[in-house]
Amino acid sequence: MNKKLKFYGGQGYEYSNEVGKFQVKAGDEVYNFTRLSKARIHYDNLNQEKAIWDMTTIPELLSCYTYK
């Protein structure tokens, strides 16, 4: 069975500052970044279920993909 990643949701990137606390979650792995651009590069290169969060103040889901 071929699973396809599907966009789940998130508020997008336009409300986040470049510098802050960002987490990329993929499976059981959590990656922490202080620059949104670096977090996005890592996030975009993942080909699995994934989520990117802005943890700077209140945790905000920026983008998430899950399998159909």
C-alpha positions in Angstrom: 0.0 0.0 0.0 1.4 3.3 -1.1 0.7 6.1 1.5 0.7 9.7 0.4 1.5 12.6 2.6 -1.4 15.0 2.9 -1.4 18.6 4.3 -3.2 18.5 7.7 -3.1 22.2 8.7 -1.3 24.9 10.5 -1.3 28.7 10.7 1.5 29.2 8.2 4.8 31.0 8.6 3.9 34.7 8.1 3.1 35.4 11.8 6.4 33.9 13.1 9.6 35.9 13.5 12.8 34.5 12.0 14.5 34.2 15.4 12.7 32.2 18.1 12.2 28.7 19.3 11.1 26.2 16.7 10.5 22.4 16.8 10.3 20.0 13.9 8.7 16.7 14.9 9.0 13.6 12.7 8.1 10.3 14.1 9.7 10.0 17.5 12.4 12.6 16.7 12.3 16.2 17.8 14.7 18.8 16.3 15.1 22.2 17.9 16.1 25.4 16.0 16.5 29.0 16.8 16.0 30.2 13.2 12.8 29.6 11.3 14.6 29.4 7.9 16.8 26.5 9.2 13.8 24.7 10.7 11.9 25.1 7.4 14.8 23.7 5.4 14.9 20.6 7.6 11.1 20.3 7.6 10.9 20.5 3.8 13.5 17.8 3.4 11.5 15.2 5.4 9.4 12.7 3.5 7.4 11.3 6.4 4.7 12.5 8.8 6.0 15.8 10.2 5.0 18.9 12.0 6.7 22.3 12.6 5.9 24.3 15.7 6.7 27.9 16.8 7.4 27.4 20.5 8.6 31.0 21.1 5.6 32.0 23.3 2.4 30.0 23.0 3.0 26.8 21.0 1.6 27.3 17.5 1.4 24.7 14.8 2.8 26.2 11.6 2.5 23.2 9.3 1.8 19.5 9.5 1.6 16.6 7.0 0.2 13.2 7.8 -0.4 10.1 5.8 -3.8 9.7 4.0 
